[in-house]
Amino acid sequence: MKTAAIIAAAGVLLSGMAGAAEINVISTQATQEAYLELVAQFEKATGHKVTSVFNGTLNVQKRLADGETYDLIIMASPAIDEQIKLGKAVAGSRVDIAKSGTGVAVRKGAAKPDIGSADALKKTLLAAKSIGYSTGPSGVYMLGVFEKLGIADRIKGKLKQTSSGVFVGTLITSGEAEVGFQQISELVHFPGIDYVGPLPGELQRMTVFSAGVHSGAKQADAARALLKFLTAPAAAPIIRKHGLEPA
């Protein structure tokens, strides 16, 4: 039923377009699972083909700075705004797609730590032998959380940061990190780890992930059609299924 609704919505949204296009997209990884499921429906409904490249924020920024050209860019909203300022994305083209909180995970089968309050999280971090975090928006945010909890100096020697494009789940499964933090959508599907839960309410912050049309896009109209599809009401259940919320 949901699939039929999405396809029907696509027919309405895209009825004015003619001819199939190949849309090239570069994206960070937080929205990857929901995006891929929706893109499959989009291709089926429209006949367009979507080629997608996924990488960490720093790597995406480098590829864009090096002059690589795409039709659509998907990143955290501040990063999209920065690409607009740099002239790599079209002014006024930003569309918010989904939002995600930061979550906590441990190795599969390990005891799940108490993260139900700020004080409980503080105790968990002080007790942990090693702590994993990312180079993306969640990692930058977590450094601020450690400061807010007043333990940044005390846990500094236990921190393990991923390289750009590497999931924190990799550190957890390898044993390099006893506990890890990343966008919830990047933890819930990762094999070999158990998702514990979100940061407690007073420490949580939602990151909005957005898209912008590349200034050198060859298929700008088709890219905008894809954006309409990704943000249509019928897409919301799929977005939620993958640990995100519609923006």
Secondary structure as GFF3:
##gff-version 3
##sequence-region A 1 247
A	DSSP	alpha_helix	2	13	.	.	.	ID=ss1
A	DSSP	beta_strand	22	27	.	.	.	ID=ss2
A	DSSP	alpha_helix	32	46	.	.	.	ID=ss3
A	DSSP	beta_strand	49	54	.	.	.	ID=ss4
A	DSSP	alpha_helix	57	65	.	.	.	ID=ss5
A	DSSP	beta_strand	72	76	.	.	.	ID=ss6
A	DSSP	alpha_helix	77	85	.	.	.	ID=ss7
A	DSSP	beta_strand	95	100	.	.	.	ID=ss8
A	DSSP	beta_strand	102	107	.	.	.	ID=ss9
A	DSSP	alpha_helix	118	127	.	.	.	ID=ss10
A	DSSP	beta_strand	131	133	.	.	.	ID=ss11
A	DSSP	alpha_helix	137	148	.	.	.	ID=ss12
A	DSSP	alpha_helix	152	155	.	.	.	ID=ss13
A	DSSP	three_ten_helix	156	158	.	.	.	ID=ss14
A	DSSP	beta_strand	159	161	.	.	.	ID=ss15
A	DSSP	alpha_helix	168	174	.	.	.	ID=ss16
A	DSSP	beta_strand	179	183	.	.	.	ID=ss17
A	DSSP	alpha_helix	184	187	.	.	.	ID=ss18
A	DSSP	beta_strand	193	198	.	.	.	ID=ss19
A	DSSP	three_ten_helix	201	203	.	.	.	ID=ss20
A	DSSP	beta_strand	207	213	.	.	.	ID=ss21
A	DSSP	alpha_helix	220	230	.	.	.	ID=ss22
A	DSSP	three_ten_helix	233	235	.	.	.	ID=ss23
A	DSSP	alpha_helix	236	241	.	.	.	ID=ss24
A	DSSP	beta_strand	245	246	.	.	.	ID=ss25
###
